[in-house]
Amino acid sequence: MAPTNNLMPSTFKSALRLSARYGGWSLSLTSSGEPTCSPVAVTNALKDYQDVAKEGAFFPNVNLFTNGILMGNEKFCDKYLPIWKELGLTAIAVSIHEIDEKDQSSVYRVTKYPKYKKIFENIRKHGLQCRATVLLRKGGIDTPEAYKEVIEKLRSSGCENISSWPIGNPDSTRSEDTPSRWNLMRIKLWLKNNALLCHGHVWGGGVYDYKGTLVRITDYVTRHDPQKDYVRQLVVFQDGTVAYSWIKEGAICFKA
């Protein structure tokens, strides 16, 4: 769900109520850009969530997805993270494209990317869960050796929950950046041989316990079967549209 603003709280709240009614357990705040660059929008979205939570539409997991750059700024974190936690935020998930911070800075086109350890220290300081999203990309993190290295680095930096999926096209087809099928199989085999499977996902992949750290690997893209009544997600777009898919044509549930 995208952070809302004061112009569209009604649609956002309706989607939250609907999700909670049918057993929704996780709320994710993201954006078409970087959400922490609009901290007021994040605050407003969480205020809207608090309104419906008081009515009973409560989510045990409320996540903010970020590139992590501002999470390395202690003053920014000291100003906003206590407010967001008070409004129900439980975890912050940092997108990881590279093992080394120098290479991560190139991905985000910044002069210097903060140390992962500093990012997670700032998050943990305010009592929020430290999560990471590892993007598997050809030429980047695309082998079991690189995968192990980034998992170990994130663990030692204080991250306690790691998700990972391969980069591809929005319709779930492979792109030029998708790791080879062989390497993806090797990464999954490494997890199988070195971690304890906690549970699988109905949409593919699973969650593992690796030395006390939760590591999830999945294909990420949700495939909706119209013959079944199971819908994994509701997405609230910035124009007030609510749909069960980011990209599928005809997936609209309702509009503002």
QUILINDA-V753810 format. One line per field, one symbol per residue. burial: I if it has 24 or more other ideal C-beta (glycine too) atoms within 12 Angstrom, else O. A space follows every 50 residues. Layout:
burial: ???
This chain:
burial: IIIIIOOIIOIIIIIIIIIIOOOIOIIIIIIOOIIIOIIOIIIIIIIIII IIIOOOIIIOIIIIIIIIIIIIIOOIIOOIIOOIIOIIIIIIIIIIIIIO IOOIOOIIOOOOIIIIOIIIOIIIOIOIIIIIIIIIIIOIIIIIOIIIOI IOIIIOIIIIIIIIIIIIOOOIOOOOOIIOOOIIOOIIOIIOOOIOOOOO OOOOIIOIOIOOIIIIIIIIIIIIOOOOOOIIIIIIIIOIIIIIIIOOOO OOIOOO
